[in-house]
């Protein structure tokens, strides 16, 4: 019996950027960009897995899910491959949401600095303009002179106060909190925060250009076997040293593949159901042997795969070929509209059909079975989160409650002391 | 190795076992149970044909079950055949070639009891491998196992809908499933819990007597189970019996 509590980790192995090792399954994980989804999977999406996201029928929350996946990849310096037939992949990349924290924290700061610089430049320009009039600069100078005498002492005071602490003086000698150190930490942060109200800065996308590859299926010759060609394309991409599992250099990275609306009518209709299954199966084998993760959305509703228990045989077969299957099911277009209170809190249900079990028998989730099958999602301005679905407390104002005060007082209401 | 499963099935060579699972209740743990059992057995060896998983998957699961597959790989004890790349095209590995390999291994082996595991025969149906060849392969495997007194373990997915939109693959799938259920000695079906989700039970496991079963001391059972990586922490509750609950 081994009695060591230490986990054996191969120290020679270099971990790719922005990844962590699952404490439960010792699998390499990356973030999906959605913290609550990462938690649900037990830390993050396992590297080498294939995820199927079944699309919602009247809304586009599944697309948002895919966007989170890519945005997080860009922030954590991963490589990205976007494959689409319905939309131009350029559009998907250019319409990503903007980043609030994470690596862009430095960018935001740079922007602020630039703005400051700009604001510094502007007065100078004004100064140049006003320089034609000779009197005003003199007055300004005088003002400056005055300020030197009078204003400065007052500004100095708070500065001296800062260094001489009156209370908690023990902490005086401690190093001050430095934002620059924080940036170094945040740079390779695992999961960032995104702002859904803004689109991403085009400069940011430009700076990442070499990490992004796009494949537009619509431009391909529809006569050839698209799935075979796509498989070869991905295979070529993964041949790069960067994504190899044996590579131990620092350039190690993870390739994130997003396939938008796989198997929609825009994909070649000539390919049979079994070809699609074979494609996914081969893709999964490929992913397992390299540092890559694939997430694809699928409009399963076109196969009548809807809310009722019915599942199309074709979709079920594809599900068997994937590691992780989830379904996003928005409240929109439900047969019986839900009450306002529920719609206010949540936007739809989040169904978990299959969880990734790579190299294990059980997935690393800590969540109990009952909560796992009882999830809903909400989408706010700065977050998309998955929570346990709860019915809100009943807040309806009934007649009884309104009349409650009268009953409680037991009086005619003439005097407060009259019982 | 999960002890309760062993208690139900008779410990005798030459069994044929069919494992039927769904997407919600995966039977990977049963395949690993039979793999682990034959690795642990001194006189046993195993032929594992995998159509859907890779070798690393088995290796890391078996490691947690206390078996080091590295020691046995490419020896007579563990014959791992990776058939992930099987396809309908002629230039790749075919079922005929697979069968010849099984036959050779069985003919030469010095072990007393061999277990042949086909991990997911459904894959063959899904890739539209000709149905007659699948049936032929399965039949030949079953016969040769009878001949050499080996155990045969076959896994199949049973979630196929009987709806109006059934396509040719799902019709074939359904037929194969029904045919196998009627030909094997022991059928293990895995389902979600019929009463809904609970925290301490993952699903239910039912052992049924097949048509060709001649064992009289076999008692069909229904177990509720919760699987843990470590077999010692997995729980099996026999439905209606006190077994497992204390």
Interface residues (C-beta under 8 A of the other chain):
Chain A: X272 X273 X274 X277 X278 X281 X285 X288 X289 X304 X310 X311 X312 X313 X314 X316 X317 X319 X320 X321 X325 X353 X354 X357 X358 X359 X360 X361 X362 X368 X369 X370 X372 X373
Chain B: X23 X24 X26 X28 X29 X32 X52 X54 X56 X57 X60 X61 X64 X84 X85 X87 X122 X123 X126 X127 X128 X157 X159 X160 X161 X163 X165 X166 X167 X169 X170 X173 X197 X198 X199 X202 X227 X228 X229
